[in-house]
Amino acid sequence: MRKSPVTGTDFVSNLMAGGVYFFTTEQARKEFKTSAKATIALLWRLKGKGLINTPHRGFHVIVPPEYRAFSCLPAEEFVPDLMVHLKTPYYVGLLSAAQFHGAAHQKPQYFQVIVPKNRSLIECGRVRVSFIARRNLQKIPVETRNTPRGVLHLSTPEGTALDLVTYPEHAGGFGNVATVLLELSEKMQPKLLVKTARQASVMPYVQRLGYLLDRLKLKDLAAPLAEYVALRAQIITPLIPSLPKEGMPKNAKWKLIINSEIEADL
């Protein structure tokens, strides 16, 4: 029978040596063969030494020396394992996904993760993870990226663009959305954009996205969306739903009430 590590530090070191950077409270309890109370006390001591942190109750990450100043692993290195632990589908989205695609104009304050239902904000040292609920998240196309600790799922450039116009309140408002779209444009493909719009988004968001792309003079990306809107859009909708729309000019091409002037920050 394998002997338990002599100390908590040995336990953490052994996991890191095997390329493992997370564990659960139950795993620690079984490893040390201690009571629940004693295990929690042990974990508190490890946390006090800066060796681990707990982004979610019962789920602990090991903090290697290079990340001790942050008191946590980077979010992209523990979120995949955390979501497996929570048995929750996810993808990294919005400004965080845009960063992975090269749109780095504005670094988000939170690592943004799309999930089926609302979850509370996670704070792990200096790392913050926010969760945005999307009921039909399986319809947004995703791709994978390798990280030093595993594989991360994130929305494609086209899926990211649609999420940005769907959740502008999580992306710094429509002005910042326009800026990010301009940066994302080199990674988006027209055919994939309209395909994603058809399968994943309701029409008003497609209309707003197309209008913004048009304003940014990204004609190749806007053109297939314009054809889709011309065929399918039935309702004239406001560009900014929260702003007044009475007496505002209309855009016939996109079937929008233009109740705000939106400019990219670049």
C-alpha angles and dihedrals in degrees: 000000000000114000120238116246114269094231140017088248089058090051092053093044092050092052092049091048087058093049094254118133104174139049139169130244089246092054090052092048092052092045094054096032090225136137121269090254094050091047092053090050090052092050091050090054091051090049091049089056090052092243097119141014134197116228091172132019109273094009119096132186125207113232112215118210094262090062100040091106088061093043089222145054115267109274094246089059098055106025094081093054092042092054090050088051090051092044089230127140113229148156132200108249150165116024093355092055090044089057091056088052092053101264098129101151092118123020110219118239090224134041100243119220125181115218136166095253136024116276131183122263115268121222117190111170105300092342120098127189122192125193124215119195119231114173096203098037091143088071094062110089115238137193132197133243127191117235128186088263104037146301125325126204117216137166118266117249089262093048090047091053092053092047091051093058091041094053106026090152088068093047104054096270132291094300091060090041088058090051093051092046089055090053092045094049095089090059098045124093119209096224093048091046095057091041090054091046092053095050103034114028141060115237102257091060091050090051092051093046092049092049092051092048089050091050089052089053092242093144098164091058096040097048100072090044090052090055091049093049092048090055101039113022111102103169133057104230133188118259090225109031095200096055128080115272104185113117094005122136120260130226108217095194094058097025091234136142103228100218096156139036110235123195130175116243095228 
